[in-house]
Structure formats: C-alpha cells, structure tokens
Amino acid sequence: MPETSKAVTFTEAQGRFIERLMRACESKGAPGFGLVRFSMEDVQPPSTEYLTRDSYLQINIYPIAAADSVTVAWKILSSDGKLNVSQATFSGFTVSTLNQYIIPLTEGFLMSLAVTNSSASFQVPRGQDFVQVGIQMSNAPATPFYRLLISGYVTHVCALGWPEGTIMDSDTGPGRLSTATSSPAAGADFGISFKANTRNWLHSLTATLTTSATVANRTPVFELLDYAGNVVWQLAPTTVQAASLVYVYDLAESLTLSADVNSNKVIPFPETTYVYGAGSAVVKSVTTNLQAADQWSAVYLVYEQWFDT
C-alpha cells in the first residue's frame, strides 16, 4: 500500500514558541535547534586540586616482596597553559614496612595521577603492594597528608588513578593468597611464622608425621600463637599415633573432626582465624612423646595476607 503522510499540527501558542526559540538560536550563531554552546574564554581547568610551590607529593609503599617495582605518573597544568607530564619509579623496598618518598611539585592544577605496578614479574597478586599517594605541605618525612588522593593495592593487572580512583584500607577486599612450608629435622616439631605488620587468615594446614619403631604413643597438638606469644587455640586429633605409622593431618575450615579409611586425621580450624604478624605469631606442632627418629614432613600452610597498617 502506498505510504501516506500525516500533517503535524500545533496550536497557535506552540507555533509562536517554536518560532521565538529558532530566532533566539540563530541570533547566537547556532542555526536550527543546536542549543549546546561551549564557552571559549576563561575556561576553568577540570581539577579541584591547585598546587603551590610548597606542595609535595607523598608516596607511601608497603610491599611484601622486595623485588617489586611501582611507577607513579602525574600531569600538572601550569598557569601558562602548559601541560607538564612527570613520572617516577621506585624499587629496592624494605619488606613489611613503610617505604616513603617525597617529591616536590610545580605550581598549577593537578590534572591526573596514576600508579602502576611496573615489576618485571607478571605475577604480582592483590595484597602484595599497598600504596598511598597524597599531597603534603612540607618535605619533612612523616608529615600528614593534607589531601589523600589514592589508597589501595596495585597488581600487574590493576592500577590506581586519581581523580577516578577509590580510597581503601589495606585490609579491604581479598588479600594475597600465600603458602608456606616447614622442613624440621628428625625429632623436632615444625613451626611457621608470619611477616611483621601483616594480617593473616588461615585457610588450611597439611602435615605428615612418620613415627619410628620406638614404642610410644605420640599425640600431636597444633597451636596458634599470637604476636605476643599467647596461645590462641590448640587443636588435636581424637586418637594417638603409635610406632611405625605414617599419618597425614589435614586442618581446614568447615571440616568435621574425624579420620579417613587410611587413618589420616581430619581436624577443623576455628572459623575465620586471623593472626597478626607483628612479633612471634606462629603456627606450630607440639607433639607429646615425639621420638628422636620421628619425622614431620610435607608441611604446607595456605593463608590469605594483608598489610595491617
């Protein structure tokens, strides 16, 4: 069927309004209905942070691995309209403590700032490098920020930026999934300690005890000590281990105290066990009647780690 057109009608008042609107647009140099206009003079920069000659960039890096490298890049719009781009790369960190750097800034508007992990390794997990960047009004160390720009973890796939970025605490979100082992000598118990200034969530522990032919009943007890050396908990199986046996002890969250068909021992962790690694925090075994030729082996701890700043 042939298409038919329909006339669009307006009231007299609507027609006068549209006519006035079109004349107003044309008188401003915007023909038709182009209602959007941009100011071409006295345009203010899209930034809320003006830097003076007394402004300094304070960069705080809390690394777990000394081999990492962090790059900070920023742009400043000076009063003459020039956009100055700068960057600095930091490495050779002291592990598990504050590494602070202070950089003088030029006067102008801070337009943007980005922090990236520039380590050679592409296996830098979240929870490994915590970074804070802000502005201070002195070049003295440990001067408080007068404005915090960014705070969070940088990884090989996740950068931080201002003004788009967020500000997070060091224990917000998932941490660094870590593992640790222990290889004690024969006749000795094992122990695994934690790095200073860290918060650690224990997920699982596996260890094998091989007993010698010396007749005695061994009773392994697993202990968690806090940073002050106080016992947080003690866990033990329901049965002892006699001579000439090999038992695997599995400890993890959400398990039931039991033994499998091979007499391996299953022991539940208390739910959401955290330990702070500032001092002598340690997970260890304390084995009653441990003999000189008995051997702990295949000790493997899985835990999640954050900086506790």
Helices and strands as residue ranges (DSSP letters): H 12-27, E 50-51, E 56-63, E 69-77, E 83-91, E 99-104, E 108-117, E 129-136, E 147-153, E 160-162, E 176-182, E 191-193, E 198-210, E 219-225, E 231-235, E 246-252, E 258-259, E 265-268, E 274-276, E 282-288, E 295-307
